[in-house]
Amino acid sequence: MDESKDPNPDSDKARKEGNFCIATGLGVGAVGVTSALAAGVVCPLCYVVPPVLIGMGLIRRRQCGGPKKPGDSED
């Protein structure tokens, strides 16, 4: 059992969940902007969901210690 590779395996999972929430929020926001430009209307969820998802992702990443630094060794 090699514990030295990742001292906190939940950290990577939390970072990935945070990234997913941020990307999903940006995607929903893009759909809202596209519908606003194309049809002139936006569903109410497109106002609420993107900031919530982006905020959740940022909080999740903050909880796991922020972004990985390029100099961090993984061995």
Number of C-alpha atoms within 10 A of each C-alpha: 4 7 9 9 11 13 10 11 10 11 17 14 13 18 22 15 17 25 18 16 22 22 16 17 23 17 13 19 20 14 14 20 17 14 15 14 11 10 9 9 12 16 10 9 11 18 14 13 16 22 16 14 20 21 16 19 24 18 14 21 24 14 13 17 12 14 9 11 7 6 6 7 8 8 8
